[in-house]
Amino acid sequence: MAVPLVVVDGANVVGSVPDGWWRDRLGAARRLRTALAGLPAAGLPGVPGPVDVILVVEGAARGLADETGDVPVVAAAGSGDDAIAALATEAVEVGRRCLVVTADRGLRDRVTAAHAEVVGPRALYRKV
């Protein structure tokens, strides 16, 4: 069976922690990517590792995709939600379990309609 895919909504997860991220969106995304480094081995609650992880960024954080790191980064060309929904749909269509980490209600509806699962940012911070 294929390793589950965890798609992280970078903007939503970063925005869930009021730590001044809005002053440096690229730096906040970079810190998130660093915090995610252990996730592929550890997994998430109810989804033991190994898992594949993709961090999706948008806007001012897009430059993160040009940097090297332990977690692959996808820079959304437009809407981050569109990129996340596409990744989730592709994974599910090939029979792969996919979890999206977000609290965005609209995105949650889109990816669950595609038969992906959703967990909120708190589940992520319990593991990283």
C-alpha positions in Angstrom: 0.0 0.0 0.0 1.2 3.5 -0.8 2.6 5.8 1.9 -0.1 8.3 2.9 0.3 11.9 1.7 0.0 14.8 4.1 -0.5 18.2 2.4 0.0 21.1 4.7 -1.8 24.4 4.1 1.2 26.6 4.9 -0.7 29.9 5.1 -3.5 28.5 7.3 -1.2 26.6 9.7 1.2 29.6 10.0 -1.8 31.9 10.6 -3.1 29.7 13.3 -0.3 30.8 15.7 -0.4 34.5 16.6 3.4 34.9 16.8 3.8 37.9 14.5 4.1 35.8 11.3 2.5 38.6 9.3 5.7 40.7 9.6 7.7 38.0 7.9 5.6 35.6 5.9 8.6 33.9 4.2 10.4 33.5 7.6 7.2 32.0 9.2 6.9 29.5 6.3 10.6 28.6 6.7 10.1 28.0 10.4 7.1 25.8 9.7 9.1 23.8 7.1 11.8 23.2 9.7 9.2 22.2 12.3 7.8 19.6 9.8 11.1 17.9 9.3 10.2 15.0 11.8 6.7 14.5 10.4 7.6 12.0 7.6 8.9 9.5 10.2 6.5 10.4 13.0 3.2 10.7 11.1 0.1 12.3 12.6 -2.3 11.2 15.3 -4.1 8.1 13.9 -1.7 8.0 10.9 1.7 6.5 11.9 4.8 7.2 9.9 6.1 6.9 7.4 4.1 9.6 5.5 5.1 11.8 2.6 4.7 15.5 3.4 4.2 18.5 1.0 4.0 22.0 2.3 2.0 24.4 0.0 2.8 28.1 0.2 1.5 31.1 -1.5 2.0 34.9 -1.7 5.0 36.3 0.0 6.1 32.8 1.1 6.5 31.5 -2.5 10.3 32.0 -2.4 10.5 29.1 0.1 10.1 26.7 -2.8 13.4 27.8 -4.2 15.2 26.9 -1.0 16.4 23.5 0.1 14.9 21.7 3.1 13.8 18.4 4.5 10.2 18.9 3.3 9.2 19.5 -0.3 7.5 22.8 -0.9 5.0 23.6 -3.6 4.6 27.3 -4.4 1.1 27.9 -5.6 1.0 29.8 -8.8 -2.3 31.3 -7.8 -4.5 30.2 -4.9 -3.0 28.0 -2.3 -6.4 26.3 -1.9 -6.5 25.4 -5.6 -3.0 23.8 -5.4 -3.9 21.9 -2.3 -7.2 20.7 -3.7 -5.4 19.5 -6.9 -2.7 17.6 -4.9 -5.4 15.9 -2.7 -7.5 15.0 -5.7 -4.6 13.5 -7.6 -3.5 11.4 -4.6 -7.0 10.1 -4.0 -7.6 9.3 -7.7 -4.6 7.0 -7.7 -5.8 5.3 -4.5 -3.5 7.0 -2.1 -4.7 8.1 1.4 -4.4 11.9 1.6 -4.7 14.1 4.7 -4.9 17.9 4.4 -3.8 20.0 7.4 -6.0 23.1 7.4 -8.7 24.8 9.4 -10.0 26.6 6.3 -13.7 25.6 6.0 -14.0 26.1 2.3 -10.9 24.1 1.6 -12.0 21.4 4.1 -15.3 21.1 2.1 -13.4 20.9 -1.2 -10.9 18.2 -0.2 -13.5 16.0 1.7 -15.7 16.1 -1.4 -12.7 14.6 -3.2 -12.5 11.9 -0.5 -9.3 13.3 1.2 -9.2 13.6 5.0 -8.7 16.7 7.0 -7.0 17.4 10.3 -6.7 20.8 11.9 -3.4 22.6 12.7 -3.5 21.5 16.3 -3.0 17.8 15.3 0.1 18.9 13.5 1.5 20.9 16.4 1.0 17.9 18.7 3.5 16.0 16.5 6.1 18.7 15.5 
